[in-house]
């Protein structure tokens, strides 16, 4: 099967569109990064890429050892 440069670009575009579609209405966090370990009780700046103009946001913190054991953090 011959795979042209144009086909590769179309595949990349389709993949990027599908990834972006999963976060519609949500801001993408850029820090902390996935698997980044934070010291409990330390200060840390949470960073994100806003998808809308400035306005209020809500952060829901989760905790757990793995993706399967995640639960919302209690106060």
TORBADREN-476563 format. One line per field, with one value per residue: x, y, z of N, C-alpha, C in turn; residue number from 1; residue in three letters. Coordinates in steps of 0.2 Angstrom, whole numbers, plus 5000, padded with zeros to 4 digits. Atoms other than C-alpha are relative to their C-alpha. Example, Ala and Ser with C-alpha at 12.3 -4.5 7.8 and 13.67 -1.06 7.14 Angstrom:
residues 2
n_u: (5004, 4996)
n_v: (4994, 4994)
n_w: (5000, 4999)
ca_u: (5062, 5068)
ca_v: (4978, 4995)
ca_w: (5039, 5036)
c_u: (5004, 4996)
c_v: (5006, 5005)
c_w: (5000, 5003)
num: (1, 2)
residu: (ALA, SER)
END
This chain:
residues 75
n_u: (5004, 4996, 5003, 4998, 4999, 5006, 5004, 4997, 5003, 5007, 5001, 4998, 5005, 5006, 4999, 5000, 5007, 5004, 4997, 5003, 5007, 5001, 5000, 5005, 5003, 4995, 4994, 4995, 4995, 4993, 4996, 4995, 5000, 5002, 4995, 4995, 5001, 5000, 4999, 5006, 4999, 4996, 5003, 4999, 5004, 5003, 5001, 5004, 5001, 5007, 5004, 5005, 4997, 4999, 5006, 5000, 4999, 5001, 4995, 5002, 4994, 5001, 4995, 5000, 4994, 5000, 5006, 5005, 5001, 5001, 5006, 5000, 4997, 5005, 4997)
n_v: (4994, 4994, 4995, 4993, 4994, 4998, 5005, 4999, 4994, 5000, 5004, 4996, 4995, 5004, 5001, 4994, 4998, 5004, 4998, 4993, 5001, 5003, 4995, 4995, 4997, 5001, 4997, 5005, 4998, 5001, 5002, 5005, 5005, 5007, 5004, 4996, 5001, 4994, 5001, 4998, 4994, 4995, 4995, 5002, 4996, 5004, 4996, 5003, 4996, 4998, 5001, 4994, 4994, 5000, 5001, 5005, 5007, 5005, 5005, 5005, 5004, 5007, 5003, 5007, 5003, 5001, 4997, 5004, 4999, 4992, 4998, 4993, 4999, 4997, 4994)
n_w: (5000, 5000, 4996, 5002, 4995, 4999, 4996, 4993, 4998, 4999, 4994, 4994, 4999, 4998, 4993, 4996, 5000, 4995, 4993, 4998, 4999, 4993, 4995, 5002, 4994, 4995, 5001, 5000, 4995, 5002, 4994, 5000, 5006, 4999, 4996, 4996, 4992, 4996, 4993, 4996, 4996, 5003, 5005, 5007, 5005, 5005, 5006, 5005, 5006, 5000, 5007, 5001, 4997, 4993, 4996, 4994, 5001, 4994, 5000, 4996, 4999, 4999, 4997, 5001, 5002, 5007, 5003, 4998, 4992, 4999, 4997, 4999, 4994, 4995, 4997)
ca_u: (5000, 5007, 5005, 5007, 5012, 4995, 4987, 4999, 4993, 4975, 4977, 4987, 4973, 4959, 4968, 4971, 4953, 4947, 4959, 4953, 4935, 4937, 4940, 4926, 4920, 4935, 4951, 4967, 4978, 4997, 5003, 5004, 5009, 5003, 5013, 5021, 5023, 5018, 5024, 5008, 5006, 5018, 5013, 5010, 5004, 4991, 4991, 4979, 4975, 4959, 4946, 4935, 4938, 4942, 4929, 4926, 4932, 4929, 4943, 4938, 4953, 4954, 4965, 4971, 4985, 4979, 4966, 4955, 4956, 4953, 4940, 4935, 4946, 4936, 4939)
ca_v: (5000, 5017, 5030, 5048, 5064, 5070, 5055, 5057, 5075, 5071, 5057, 5069, 5082, 5069, 5064, 5081, 5086, 5071, 5075, 5093, 5087, 5078, 5094, 5105, 5117, 5112, 5121, 5110, 5110, 5112, 5111, 5100, 5088, 5070, 5059, 5075, 5072, 5086, 5088, 5088, 5105, 5114, 5129, 5125, 5136, 5127, 5133, 5130, 5136, 5145, 5141, 5156, 5174, 5178, 5173, 5162, 5144, 5129, 5117, 5100, 5091, 5072, 5060, 5042, 5030, 5026, 5032, 5017, 5023, 5042, 5050, 5068, 5075, 5080, 5096)
ca_w: (5000, 4995, 5008, 5002, 5011, 5008, 5016, 5031, 5033, 5032, 5045, 5057, 5055, 5058, 5074, 5080, 5077, 5087, 5102, 5102, 5101, 5118, 5127, 5120, 5134, 5145, 5148, 5145, 5161, 5157, 5175, 5184, 5170, 5169, 5182, 5190, 5209, 5220, 5238, 5250, 5258, 5246, 5235, 5217, 5202, 5192, 5174, 5160, 5142, 5142, 5128, 5131, 5136, 5154, 5167, 5183, 5183, 5194, 5199, 5205, 5213, 5212, 5222, 5219, 5215, 5198, 5185, 5191, 5210, 5207, 5218, 5221, 5235, 5251, 5260)
c_u: (5004, 4997, 5003, 5001, 4993, 4995, 5002, 4997, 4993, 4999, 5002, 4994, 4994, 5001, 5000, 4993, 4997, 5003, 4997, 4993, 4998, 5000, 4996, 4997, 5005, 5007, 5006, 5005, 5007, 5004, 4996, 4999, 4998, 5006, 5005, 4998, 5000, 5001, 4993, 5002, 5004, 4996, 5001, 4996, 4997, 4999, 4996, 5000, 4993, 4997, 4995, 5003, 5000, 4993, 5001, 5001, 4999, 5005, 4997, 5006, 4998, 5006, 5000, 5006, 5000, 4994, 4994, 4998, 4999, 4993, 5001, 5003, 4995, 5004, 5003)
c_v: (5006, 5005, 5007, 5005, 5003, 4996, 5001, 5006, 5000, 4995, 5004, 5005, 4997, 4999, 5006, 5003, 4996, 5001, 5006, 4999, 4998, 5005, 5006, 5003, 4999, 5003, 4994, 5002, 4998, 4999, 4999, 4995, 4993, 4997, 5005, 4999, 5007, 4999, 5002, 5006, 5005, 5004, 4998, 5005, 4995, 5005, 4996, 5005, 5001, 4999, 5005, 5006, 4999, 4999, 4995, 4993, 4996, 4995, 4994, 4995, 4992, 4997, 4992, 4998, 4999, 5003, 4996, 5002, 5007, 5001, 5007, 5001, 5004, 5006, 4999)
c_w: (5000, 5004, 4999, 5006, 5002, 5005, 5008, 5003, 5002, 5007, 5007, 5002, 5003, 5008, 5005, 5002, 5006, 5007, 5002, 5002, 5007, 5005, 4999, 5007, 5006, 4999, 5001, 5006, 4997, 5005, 5005, 4994, 5002, 5004, 5004, 5007, 5003, 5008, 5004, 5004, 4997, 4995, 4993, 4995, 4995, 4994, 4995, 4993, 4999, 4993, 4999, 5003, 5008, 5004, 5006, 4997, 5006, 4999, 5004, 5001, 5001, 5003, 4998, 4998, 4993, 4997, 5003, 5007, 5001, 5003, 5001, 5007, 5004, 5003, 5006)
num: (1, 2, 3, 4, 5, 6, 7, 8, 9, 10, 11, 12, 13, 14, 15, 16, 17, 18, 19, 20, 21, 22, 23, 24, 25, 26, 27, 28, 29, 30, 31, 32, 33, 34, 35, 36, 37, 38, 39, 40, 41, 42, 43, 44, 45, 46, 47, 48, 49, 50, 51, 52, 53, 54, 55, 56, 57, 58, 59, 60, 61, 62, 63, 64, 65, 66, 67, 68, 69, 70, 71, 72, 73, 74, 75)
residu: (UNK, UNK, UNK, UNK, UNK, UNK, UNK, UNK, UNK, UNK, UNK, UNK, UNK, UNK, UNK, UNK, UNK, UNK, UNK, UNK, UNK, UNK, UNK, UNK, UNK, UNK, UNK, UNK, UNK, UNK, UNK, UNK, UNK, UNK, UNK, UNK, UNK, UNK, UNK, UNK, UNK, UNK, UNK, UNK, UNK, UNK, UNK, UNK, UNK, UNK, UNK, UNK, UNK, UNK, UNK, UNK, UNK, UNK, UNK, UNK, UNK, UNK, UNK, UNK, UNK, UNK, UNK, UNK, UNK, UNK, UNK, UNK, UNK, UNK, UNK)
END
